[in-house]
Amino acid sequence: MIKAIIFDMDGVIIDSEPIHIKLEEELFKSLGVEISEDEHLTFVGTSSYYMWRKIKERFNLSQSVEELVEVDRKRYLEHVLKTGEIIPIEGITETVKKLFEKEYKLAVASSSPIDVIELVVKKLGIDKCFEVLVSGDYVKNSKPAPDIFLYTADKLKVKPHECVVIEDSYNGVYGAKKAGMKVIGFKNPNSGNQDLSEADFIISSLGEELLEIIDELNNGGRCCKN
């Protein structure tokens, strides 16, 4: 029986990947870091700490990983506060509210910092729907490791097989499957060409189709990808 639904945030709740990529590319340029767009997209779904640790090692940057993460975080927060640019994925706020009304335990498990997660769910008016908000900073290993999903399940007081995870990246899908959870892959074109083939289901919208899959999982319905 499915008791909990765990949402990624960037690319699932909000369409933020293009903003992150733009701001990070500007920061890369200022630091003299040159990486291709395809390589940049491989970091989608991972934590800022993981990305900046890899980049610091490769380009021998003088700043500490902690300093780079903090600069990255502040730039995104300042951008959001200045522009108000928090764009929800179509249908997501209604879907979250409907799942809450159905009494599922809901959580966000995102690689973003906790202050960003809190800001987003509050701005969208869905903060009261989530029992748990988890940042990648809370666990040792970033996605694609299963750590964040296992930590979230523990906080929700449910078992991994009682969880469904909604993810838009290869790193997130792979990590959730390693955690022993059902995974619904969301094809978000703004998240790049992500390999979601490990997901149990792949969908292109987060409205009724998502609700139907979750209901059918609880009723012994669907058992394979669309």
Backbone as CSV, one residue per row, in Angstrom:
resi,resn,N_x,N_y,N_z,CA_x,CA_y,CA_z,C_x,C_y,C_z
1,MET,0.842,-1.202,0.000,0.000,0.000,0.000,0.877,1.252,0.000
2,ILE,0.524,2.205,-0.826,1.267,3.462,-0.889,0.753,4.406,0.191
3,LYS,1.663,4.851,1.045,1.291,5.760,2.131,1.872,7.158,1.955
4,ALA,2.970,7.267,1.196,3.668,8.552,1.104,4.070,8.872,-0.330
5,ILE,4.013,10.157,-0.648,4.447,10.658,-1.951,5.582,11.646,-1.704
6,ILE,6.718,11.391,-2.333,7.898,12.241,-2.160,8.182,12.970,-3.472
7,PHE,8.200,14.286,-3.410,8.419,15.113,-4.597,9.830,15.688,-4.619
8,ASP,10.470,15.614,-5.767,11.617,16.471,-6.016,11.057,17.888,-6.162
9,MET,11.900,18.905,-6.074,11.389,20.272,-6.224,11.737,20.877,-7.580
10,ASP,13.035,21.033,-7.856,13.451,21.681,-9.101,13.117,20.790,-10.293
11,GLY,12.243,21.294,-11.157,11.846,20.527,-12.329,10.602,19.691,-12.127
12,VAL,10.113,19.610,-10.876,8.888,18.852,-10.587,7.829,19.761,-9.968
13,ILE,8.198,20.487,-8.928,7.268,21.441,-8.324,7.386,22.793,-9.023
14,ILE,8.618,23.213,-9.280,8.822,24.467,-10.015,9.731,24.228,-11.215
15,ASP,9.526,25.038,-12.240,10.315,24.911,-13.465,11.549,25.794,-13.348
16,SER,12.458,25.385,-12.475,13.583,26.242,-12.099,14.905,25.878,-12.757
17,GLU,14.969,24.727,-13.417,16.257,24.309,-13.970,16.853,25.343,-14.933
18,PRO,16.053,25.967,-15.828,16.650,26.978,-16.711,17.273,28.145,-15.948
19,ILE,16.646,28.536,-14.822,17.187,29.635,-14.016,18.498,29.211,-13.365
20,HIS,18.497,28.017,-12.758,19.720,27.505,-12.128,20.857,27.437,-13.144
21,ILE,20.562,26.898,-14.314,21.597,26.718,-15.334,22.152,28.067,-15.781
22,LYS,21.267,29.039,-16.001,21.705,30.377,-16.429,22.597,31.026,-15.367
23,LEU,22.157,30.998,-14.116,22.927,31.626,-13.039,24.258,30.909,-12.818
24,GLU,24.238,29.585,-12.918,25.477,28.826,-12.735,26.452,29.071,-13.877
25,GLU,25.937,29.196,-15.097,26.817,29.476,-16.232,27.505,30.829,-16.065
26,GLU,26.765,31.806,-15.538,27.357,33.121,-15.274,28.459,33.009,-14.222
27,LEU,28.201,32.204,-13.197,29.188,32.019,-12.135,30.400,31.242,-12.648
28,PHE,30.153,30.220,-13.464,31.262,29.473,-14.075,32.187,30.428,-14.837
29,LYS,31.573,31.291,-15.636,32.349,32.218,-16.469,33.210,33.133,-15.609
30,SER,32.634,33.633,-14.509,33.387,34.543,-13.635,34.548,33.833,-12.944
31,LEU,34.437,32.504,-12.813,35.483,31.715,-12.153,36.476,31.110,-13.145
32,GLY,36.232,31.333,-14.441,37.102,30.754,-15.457,36.866,29.277,-15.689
33,VAL,35.662,28.821,-15.355,35.301,27.409,-15.525,34.612,27.225,-16.872
34,GLU,35.116,26.299,-17.667,34.517,26.030,-18.972,34.070,24.575,-19.045
35,ILE,32.749,24.374,-19.030,32.205,23.028,-19.227,31.075,23.118,-20.247
36,SER,30.834,22.030,-20.944,29.806,22.018,-21.978,28.414,21.996,-21.352
37,GLU,27.425,22.346,-22.150,26.039,22.307,-21.673,25.645,20.888,-21.285
38,ASP,26.062,19.911,-22.091,25.727,18.515,-21.791,26.318,18.077,-20.457
39,GLU,27.556,18.477,-20.200,28.182,18.113,-18.931,27.486,18.813,-17.772
40,HIS,27.124,20.067,-17.982,26.406,20.816,-16.950,25.106,20.102,-16.583
41,LEU,24.404,19.586,-17.584,23.121,18.922,-17.348,23.265,17.609,-16.581
42,THR,24.470,17.036,-16.555,24.651,15.800,-15.785,24.541,16.055,-14.287
43,PHE,24.638,17.323,-13.879,24.528,17.658,-12.458,23.082,17.899,-12.020
44,VAL,22.137,17.882,-12.970,20.731,18.081,-12.615,20.303,16.980,-11.644
45,GLY,19.721,17.388,-10.525,19.273,16.426,-9.518,20.264,16.202,-8.397
46,THR,21.525,16.607,-8.602,22.521,16.447,-7.542,22.514,17.682,-6.646
47,SER,23.197,17.599,-5.521,23.265,18.747,-4.617,24.306,19.748,-5.110
48,SER,24.165,20.995,-4.657,25.152,22.025,-4.994,26.529,21.629,-4.485
49,TYR,26.554,21.020,-3.301,27.835,20.611,-2.713,28.528,19.598,-3.622
50,TYR,27.774,18.639,-4.129,28.343,17.616,-5.014,28.896,18.266,-6.285
51,MET,28.094,19.144,-6.910,28.522,19.778,-8.152,29.782,20.611,-7.949
52,TRP,29.769,21.448,-6.907,30.907,22.338,-6.710,32.153,21.594,-6.246
53,ARG,31.982,20.481,-5.547,33.145,19.671,-5.169,33.826,19.114,-6.417
54,LYS,33.005,18.628,-7.359,33.554,18.080,-8.600,34.253,19.169,-9.421
55,ILE,33.622,20.346,-9.493,34.183,21.435,-10.294,35.453,21.994,-9.646
56,LYS,35.451,22.129,-8.339,36.647,22.617,-7.639,37.834,21.683,-7.881
57,GLU,37.575,20.369,-7.781,38.646,19.393,-7.988,39.183,19.465,-9.414
58,ARG,38.280,19.586,-10.370,38.694,19.564,-11.777,39.441,20.827,-12.184
59,PHE,38.974,21.989,-11.697,39.551,23.260,-12.140,40.468,23.897,-11.091
60,ASN,40.696,23.170,-9.996,41.619,23.629,-8.956,41.280,25.047,-8.483
61,LEU,40.016,25.267,-8.163,39.571,26.590,-7.725,40.100,26.894,-6.330
62,SER,40.399,28.163,-6.081,40.965,28.555,-4.788,39.908,28.607,-3.687
63,GLN,38.656,28.878,-4.055,37.587,28.959,-3.059,37.271,27.570,-2.496
64,SER,36.803,27.538,-1.255,36.378,26.266,-0.672,35.040,25.856,-1.281
65,VAL,34.717,24.584,-1.169,33.425,24.103,-1.663,32.294,24.837,-0.948
66,GLU,32.454,25.029,0.355,31.427,25.717,1.144,31.198,27.141,0.644
67,GLU,32.279,27.832,0.295,32.152,29.202,-0.220,31.428,29.214,-1.563
68,LEU,31.758,28.273,-2.426,31.129,28.201,-3.745,29.636,27.891,-3.625
69,VAL,29.303,26.963,-2.744,27.900,26.608,-2.519,27.125,27.816,-2.005
70,GLU,27.717,28.547,-1.079,27.036,29.703,-0.487,26.819,30.806,-1.515
71,VAL,27.808,31.055,-2.362,27.656,32.064,-3.417,26.540,31.654,-4.375
72,ASP,26.541,30.392,-4.765,25.516,29.858,-5.671,24.127,30.013,-5.046
73,ARG,23.998,29.632,-3.787,22.712,29.710,-3.078,22.222,31.153,-2.980
74,LYS,23.119,32.062,-2.603,22.731,33.464,-2.442,22.301,34.084,-3.763
75,ARG,22.993,33.736,-4.837,22.635,34.278,-6.153,21.226,33.845,-6.555
76,TYR,20.893,32.575,-6.289,19.556,32.094,-6.648,18.489,32.761,-5.782
77,LEU,18.740,32.828,-4.481,17.771,33.463,-3.582,17.550,34.926,-3.947
78,GLU,18.630,35.640,-4.213,18.521,37.053,-4.586,17.734,37.210,-5.883
79,HIS,17.966,36.302,-6.819,17.242,36.350,-8.092,15.743,36.160,-7.864
80,VAL,15.396,35.166,-7.059,13.978,34.872,-6.800,13.313,36.025,-6.055
81,LEU,13.992,36.548,-5.034,13.412,37.639,-4.249,13.274,38.918,-5.076
82,LYS,14.213,39.137,-5.991,14.188,40.338,-6.821,13.145,40.245,-7.926
83,THR,13.048,39.079,-8.556,12.172,38.930,-9.728,10.835,38.261,-9.409
84,GLY,10.778,37.549,-8.273,9.570,36.780,-7.957,9.384,35.608,-8.895
85,GLU,10.471,35.205,-9.546,10.398,34.184,-10.593,10.375,32.769,-10.011
86,ILE,9.200,32.386,-9.524,8.965,31.013,-9.094,7.819,30.498,-9.951
87,ILE,8.149,29.665,-10.915,7.162,29.209,-11.894,6.750,27.777,-11.573
88,PRO,5.518,27.580,-11.088,5.092,26.212,-10.771,4.871,25.396,-12.035
89,ILE,5.178,24.109,-11.961,4.839,23.201,-13.050,3.314,23.152,-13.157
90,GLU,2.814,23.176,-14.371,1.365,23.206,-14.586,0.670,22.050,-13.856
91,GLY,-0.313,22.395,-13.047,-1.125,21.399,-12.361,-0.582,20.925,-11.028
92,ILE,0.654,21.309,-10.678,1.281,20.711,-9.493,0.627,21.152,-8.187
93,THR,0.254,22.418,-8.065,-0.321,22.862,-6.786,-1.655,22.174,-6.523
94,GLU,-2.463,22.028,-7.565,-3.750,21.343,-7.410,-3.544,19.874,-7.067
95,THR,-2.559,19.250,-7.711,-2.275,17.832,-7.457,-1.808,17.612,-6.027
96,VAL,-0.919,18.467,-5.546,-0.436,18.352,-4.164,-1.604,18.476,-3.186
97,LYS,-2.478,19.431,-3.426,-3.620,19.638,-2.528,-4.571,18.444,-2.549
98,LYS,-4.775,17.854,-3.718,-5.657,16.681,-3.817,-5.058,15.479,-3.094
99,LEU,-3.753,15.287,-3.223,-3.095,14.177,-2.527,-3.137,14.385,-1.013
100,PHE,-3.005,15.629,-0.596,-3.107,15.961,0.830,-4.512,15.642,1.348
101,GLU,-5.521,15.988,0.551,-6.913,15.709,0.933,-7.182,14.209,1.014
102,LYS,-6.447,13.430,0.209,-6.590,11.974,0.240,-5.817,11.357,1.411
103,GLU,-5.166,12.204,2.190,-4.450,11.822,3.416,-3.178,11.014,3.168
104,TYR,-2.548,11.246,2.011,-1.203,10.716,1.821,-0.233,11.573,2.628
105,LYS,0.835,10.953,3.106,1.923,11.708,3.720,2.749,12.299,2.580
106,LEU,2.987,13.598,2.613,3.697,14.263,1.523,5.015,14.849,2.012
107,ALA,6.021,14.775,1.142,7.335,15.321,1.481,8.000,15.884,0.235
108,VAL,8.912,16.807,0.456,9.821,17.269,-0.591,11.205,16.746,-0.237
109,ALA,11.859,16.110,-1.208,13.245,15.655,-1.034,14.040,16.247,-2.191
110,SER,14.674,17.370,-1.919,15.325,18.147,-2.970,16.790,18.377,-2.658
111,SER,17.591,18.459,-3.692,19.009,18.765,-3.508,19.241,20.238,-3.180
112,SER,18.206,21.061,-3.286,18.332,22.490,-2.986,18.478,22.729,-1.483
113,PRO,19.024,23.886,-1.093,19.119,24.235,0.331,17.730,24.376,0.948
114,ILE,17.624,24.150,2.247,16.322,24.141,2.910,15.637,25.505,2.858
115,ASP,16.400,26.606,2.911,15.744,27.915,2.880,15.079,28.171,1.529
116,VAL,15.649,27.611,0.468,15.041,27.738,-0.859,13.768,26.889,-0.936
117,ILE,13.835,25.669,-0.411,12.655,24.785,-0.411,11.504,25.438,0.355
118,GLU,11.810,25.955,1.533,10.779,26.590,2.362,10.167,27.797,1.662
119,LEU,11.009,28.591,1.006,10.527,29.767,0.281,9.572,29.360,-0.837
120,VAL,9.942,28.335,-1.588,9.140,27.906,-2.740,7.767,27.394,-2.318
121,VAL,7.724,26.458,-1.366,6.421,25.876,-1.005,5.514,26.909,-0.339
122,LYS,6.119,27.860,0.362,5.309,28.918,0.978,4.750,29.853,-0.085
123,LYS,5.594,30.234,-1.050,5.152,31.119,-2.134,4.016,30.492,-2.936
124,LEU,4.049,29.172,-3.091,3.025,28.478,-3.873,1.788,28.138,-3.044
125,GLY,1.841,28.411,-1.745,0.689,28.164,-0.888,0.427,26.700,-0.601
126,ILE,1.486,25.883,-0.644,1.309,24.446,-0.393,2.167,23.969,0.781
127,ASP,2.717,24.907,1.539,3.604,24.537,2.642,2.900,23.696,3.701
128,LYS,1.610,23.934,3.925,0.872,23.190,4.950,0.585,21.752,4.522
129,CYS,0.750,21.471,3.236,0.464,20.123,2.727,1.598,19.139,3.019
130,PHE,2.794,19.663,3.236,3.958,18.790,3.379,4.290,18.532,4.843
131,GLU,4.394,17.264,5.160,4.754,16.854,6.518,6.248,17.011,6.765
132,VAL,7.030,16.816,5.701,8.489,16.845,5.824,9.096,17.559,4.623
133,LEU,10.076,18.427,4.888,10.886,19.054,3.841,12.332,18.650,4.089
134,VAL,12.958,18.050,3.084,14.318,17.541,3.263,15.236,18.107,2.191
135,SER,16.361,18.638,2.626,17.390,19.152,1.723,18.502,18.128,1.561
136,GLY,19.138,18.155,0.413,20.289,17.286,0.192,21.421,17.560,1.166
137,ASP,21.392,18.744,1.784,22.414,19.082,2.780,22.288,18.232,4.042
138,TYR,21.142,17.559,4.210,20.898,16.782,5.428,21.566,15.409,5.411
139,VAL,22.020,14.973,4.241,22.559,13.616,4.129,23.986,13.646,3.594
140,LYS,24.694,12.555,3.804,26.102,12.498,3.418,26.284,12.461,1.911
141,ASN,25.507,11.616,1.244,25.700,11.403,-0.191,24.545,11.969,-1.003
142,SER,24.888,12.725,-2.041,23.895,13.339,-2.921,23.253,12.297,-3.832
143,LYS,22.075,12.629,-4.398,21.549,11.829,-5.491,22.668,11.721,-6.535
144,PRO,22.909,10.571,-7.141,22.041,9.397,-7.265,22.132,8.377,-6.137
145,ALA,22.815,8.688,-5.044,22.768,7.798,-3.882,21.347,7.831,-3.304
146,PRO,20.926,6.781,-2.621,19.551,6.720,-2.100,19.349,7.446,-0.777
147,ASP,20.414,8.040,-0.228,20.391,8.580,1.136,19.205,9.497,1.422
148,ILE,18.963,10.472,0.544,17.922,11.469,0.820,16.535,10.832,0.866
149,PHE,16.320,9.801,0.059,15.013,9.145,0.028,14.801,8.279,1.271
150,LEU,15.835,7.571,1.684,15.737,6.757,2.892,15.562,7.636,4.130
151,TYR,16.264,8.757,4.154,16.137,9.713,5.261,14.709,10.262,5.322
152,THR,14.161,10.600,4.162,12.804,11.156,4.104,11.770,10.136,4.561
153,ALA,11.906,8.892,4.112,10.979,7.837,4.534,11.024,7.655,6.046
154,ASP,12.218,7.711,6.602,12.367,7.570,8.050,11.654,8.706,8.782
155,LYS,11.797,9.931,8.275,11.140,11.081,8.899,9.618,10.988,8.775
156,LEU,9.143,10.390,7.688,7.701,10.218,7.482,7.150,9.019,8.256
157,LYS,8.077,8.209,8.798,7.704,6.990,9.533,6.972,5.994,8.628
158,VAL,7.518,5.815,7.426,7.000,4.821,6.487,8.167,3.997,5.963
159,LYS,7.852,2.853,5.359,8.877,2.000,4.775,9.100,2.402,3.316
160,PRO,10.295,2.163,2.788,10.579,2.554,1.404,9.562,2.037,0.387
161,HIS,9.107,0.790,0.535,8.173,0.243,-0.457,6.782,0.864,-0.351
162,GLU,6.561,1.680,0.670,5.282,2.377,0.821,5.323,3.781,0.216
163,CYS,6.425,4.098,-0.464,6.621,5.443,-1.021,6.599,5.446,-2.550
164,VAL,6.061,6.528,-3.094,6.188,6.833,-4.521,6.966,8.139,-4.628
165,VAL,7.957,8.153,-5.505,8.787,9.341,-5.700,8.525,9.920,-7.084
166,ILE,8.404,11.253,-7.158,8.235,11.946,-8.438,9.543,12.665,-8.741
167,GLU,10.185,12.296,-9.846,11.495,12.848,-10.196,11.567,13.197,-11.681
168,ASP,12.427,14.168,-11.999,12.585,14.575,-13.402,13.997,14.340,-13.921
169,SER,14.883,13.774,-13.096,16.274,13.598,-13.522,16.721,12.151,-13.373
170,TYR,17.735,11.795,-14.142,18.324,10.458,-14.024,18.832,10.230,-12.607
171,ASN,19.526,11.228,-12.055,20.105,11.073,-10.722,19.038,10.806,-9.669
172,GLY,17.914,11.513,-9.775,16.832,11.321,-8.819,16.137,9.983,-8.981
173,VAL,15.849,9.614,-10.221,15.185,8.333,-10.494,16.045,7.173,-10.007
174,TYR,17.320,7.211,-10.338,18.228,6.124,-9.967,18.329,5.998,-8.445
175,GLY,18.447,7.139,-7.764,18.561,7.116,-6.310,17.314,6.575,-5.638
176,ALA,16.143,6.967,-6.137,14.881,6.505,-5.549,14.683,5.011,-5.769
177,LYS,15.072,4.518,-6.937,14.968,3.077,-7.196,15.921,2.305,-6.281
178,LYS,17.115,2.838,-6.071,18.065,2.184,-5.166,17.534,2.152,-3.736
179,ALA,16.674,3.117,-3.415,16.075,3.159,-2.076,14.932,2.154,-1.937
180,GLY,14.543,1.513,-3.045,13.473,0.521,-3.000,12.084,1.111,-3.109
181,MET,11.977,2.259,-3.774,10.696,2.950,-3.902,10.165,2.879,-5.326
182,LYS,8.847,3.030,-5.470,8.255,3.197,-6.787,8.605,4.596,-7.280
183,VAL,8.873,4.723,-8.572,9.287,6.020,-9.108,8.474,6.374,-10.345
184,ILE,7.985,7.600,-10.349,7.310,8.153,-11.523,8.222,9.223,-12.101
185,GLY,8.685,9.000,-13.316,9.555,9.953,-13.980,8.739,10.988,-14.731
186,PHE,9.027,12.258,-14.477,8.332,13.356,-15.153,9.226,13.917,-16.249
187,LYS,8.755,13.849,-17.480,9.527,14.341,-18.620,9.368,15.853,-18.728
188,ASN,10.312,16.559,-18.136,10.315,18.016,-18.202,11.350,18.435,-19.244
189,PRO,10.918,19.003,-20.363,11.874,19.362,-21.417,12.928,20.362,-20.966
190,ASN,12.624,21.144,-19.929,13.580,22.132,-19.440,14.647,21.531,-18.527
191,SER,14.536,20.240,-18.246,15.550,19.564,-17.427,16.595,18.862,-18.286
192,GLY,16.547,19.097,-19.594,17.501,18.463,-20.495,17.045,17.066,-20.885
193,ASN,17.863,16.396,-21.650,17.527,15.056,-22.137,17.878,14.019,-21.070
194,GLN,17.040,13.923,-20.059,17.305,13.039,-18.928,16.851,11.606,-19.224
195,ASP,17.669,10.656,-18.827,17.331,9.239,-18.982,16.464,8.813,-17.798
196,LEU,15.170,8.627,-18.056,14.223,8.240,-17.002,13.823,6.773,-17.114
197,SER,14.571,6.011,-17.886,14.163,4.639,-18.215,14.072,3.717,-17.004
198,GLU,14.744,4.055,-15.906,14.678,3.218,-14.706,13.387,3.431,-13.917
199,ALA,12.631,4.478,-14.257,11.388,4.767,-13.537,10.338,3.690,-13.823
200,ASP,9.431,3.493,-12.872,8.342,2.526,-13.062,7.311,3.054,-14.049
201,PHE,7.140,4.367,-14.065,6.214,5.029,-14.984,6.865,6.309,-15.470
202,ILE,6.531,6.707,-16.683,7.033,7.965,-17.232,5.835,8.760,-17.729
203,ILE,5.723,9.999,-17.251,4.584,10.842,-17.612,5.075,12.199,-18.099
204,SER,4.205,12.916,-18.773,4.574,14.227,-19.304,3.747,15.354,-18.696
205,SER,2.908,15.031,-17.706,2.141,16.058,-17.000,1.933,15.604,-15.562
206,LEU,1.637,16.567,-14.694,1.531,16.256,-13.267,0.128,16.514,-12.725
207,GLY,-0.865,16.300,-13.578,-2.250,16.471,-13.165,-2.939,15.143,-12.938
208,GLU,-4.037,14.926,-13.654,-4.858,13.737,-13.453,-4.106,12.435,-13.727
209,GLU,-3.192,12.457,-14.698,-2.439,11.238,-15.019,-1.657,10.745,-13.806
210,LEU,-1.032,11.658,-13.099,-0.272,11.297,-11.903,-1.191,10.751,-10.815
211,LEU,-2.309,11.413,-10.592,-3.262,10.971,-9.571,-3.801,9.578,-9.886
212,GLU,-4.068,9.323,-11.160,-4.589,8.017,-11.569,-3.572,6.907,-11.311
213,ILE,-2.303,7.168,-11.619,-1.266,6.153,-11.397,-1.161,5.813,-9.914
214,ILE,-1.152,6.827,-9.074,-1.030,6.592,-7.631,-2.233,5.809,-7.112
215,ASP,-3.429,6.178,-7.555,-4.632,5.455,-7.130,-4.587,4.003,-7.591
216,GLU,-4.149,3.787,-8.826,-4.108,2.429,-9.361,-3.043,1.574,-8.679
217,LEU,-1.944,2.189,-8.274,-0.929,1.457,-7.518,-1.519,0.942,-6.205
218,ASN,-2.349,1.746,-5.588,-2.978,1.338,-4.331,-4.083,0.313,-4.539
219,ASN,-4.608,0.272,-5.757,-5.687,-0.677,-6.047,-5.188,-1.918,-6.781
220,GLY,-3.854,-2.089,-6.813,-3.285,-3.255,-7.492,-3.360,-3.155,-8.992
221,GLY,-3.383,-1.916,-9.501,-3.518,-1.697,-10.942,-2.200,-1.727,-11.668
222,ARG,-1.868,-0.635,-12.342,-0.727,-0.578,-13.254,0.545,-1.190,-12.682
223,CYS,1.259,-1.890,-13.542,2.496,-2.529,-13.088,3.648,-2.305,-14.053
224,CYS,3.451,-1.494,-15.065,4.535,-1.284,-16.027,4.481,0.128,-16.582
225,LYS,5.560,0.508,-17.299,5.663,1.849,-17.864,4.603,2.079,-18.924
226,ASN,4.260,3.380,-19.086,3.406,3.763,-20.209,4.244,3.774,-21.467
